[in-house]
Amino acid sequence: MTARGQVAISIRPLAPFRLDLTVWALRRRARNIVDRWDGTTYRRVLAIGSSLIQVSVTQTGPPDRPGLSVRTGCALDRKATALLKGSVERILGTNIDLAPFYVLAEQDERLRELATKFRGLKPPRFPTVLEALVNAMSCQQLSLTVGIELLNRLTHECGPRIFTGERAFPLAPDLLLVSPARFRELGFSRQKASFILSLAEEVEHHRFDPEALDSRNNDFAREALLSVRGVGRWTAEYVLLRGLRRLDVFPGDDVGARNSLARWLNRTEQELDYTGIRNALNRWLPYAGFIYFHLLLEGLSRNGEMNLSSTAPSISIQRGHDAEHPTEANSFTKRSDRTMAG
């Protein structure tokens, strides 16, 4: 039963499914304050229509017979309930049939080991393509840890807030409330601030509709993204994968992902330039991008960001700081690479 005024929604993901793995592939770092995970429950504030809804998602069945319980902190009408359910399914990829991927993995020893270790992972997706673009722009030329910190600060600055104090990721009108000078105070470079504000203006004034790319093929979507100010090849491919869930796309300019791929394939980093990555992954198409997510989890596991249990459907987080309160420090360590895997 639920408390009065709350809504409980049941979702039956296609098996196998593990909420913990999927959420980690979505959030990328424990300090992410937008997509929150406490070891058993995924929490986020979602914009559904004109409303902000706090959702909590828990897994109610094992990976081979999965169920999800989605709870809200408020009452919803039938239309809003359907929209919310669709949004959660979109974010967590619950309806993605990965049976062909597991068949492919069974035929290849190297891929089989990776797929078995993270069995139940679904390819996550940002709620909107706009959010994917802002994520990518924020992480350009920085380590993922620094990029996440910038996104935390931006969300804390202008993300719409619910009564509990938690915030949703900023929408275009929210971003336009932040001045270029304030972006700089938050740690963004002048160029990044310019890119994000330009994007928000294009979206707000209906000159660019990133969500319309969902129905277009990769080539069209890539060219449309590249026409946006501040979007290069890495950003476009990142958005294709994380914003549009094009699982055949592996962001080949992602230095962190390239290093992880080289380690997995026992190759040198020099062997895997952009073309070398495409050639190396051809044998596993159309799942190059899904391998990207597996390698991200491999890195998180190896670096101690998360601990995996071979039997339990949840993971425990090692926190160095309170993930709900981003640091106010303004000193960042820049990197020369485009980004770390994420």
Sequence and secondary structure as in RCSB ss.txt:
>XXXX:A:sequence
MTARGQVAISIRPLAPFRLDLTVWALRRRARNIVDRWDGTTYRRVLAIGSSLIQVSVTQTGPPDRPGLSVRTGCA
LDRKATALLKGSVERILGTNIDLAPFYVLAEQDERLRELATKFRGLKPPRFPTVLEALVNAMSCQQLSLTVGIEL
LNRLTHECGPRIFTGERAFPLAPDLLLVSPARFRELGFSRQKASFILSLAEEVEHHRFDPEALDSRNNDFAREAL
LSVRGVGRWTAEYVLLRGLRRLDVFPGDDVGARNSLARWLNRTEQELDYTGIRNALNRWLPYAGFIYFHLLLEGL
SRNGEMNLSSTAPSISIQRGHDAEHPTEANSFTKRSDRTMAG
>XXXX:A:secstr
   TT  EEEE   SS  HHHHHHHHH STT SSSEE SSEEEEEEEETTEEEEEEEEE S TTS  EEEEESS 
  HHHHHHHHHHHHHHHTTT   HHHHHHHHT HHHHHHHHHTTT      SSHHHHHHHHHHHTTS HHHHHHH
HHHHHHHHS B TTS B    HHHHTTS HHHHHHTT  HHHHHHHHHHHHHHHTTS  GGGGGGS HHHHHHHH
HTSTT  HHHHHHHHHHTT  TT   TT HHHHHHHHHHHT  GGG SHHHHHHHHGGGTT HHHHHHHHHHHHH
HHTTSEE  SS S  EE  SS TTS          SSS    
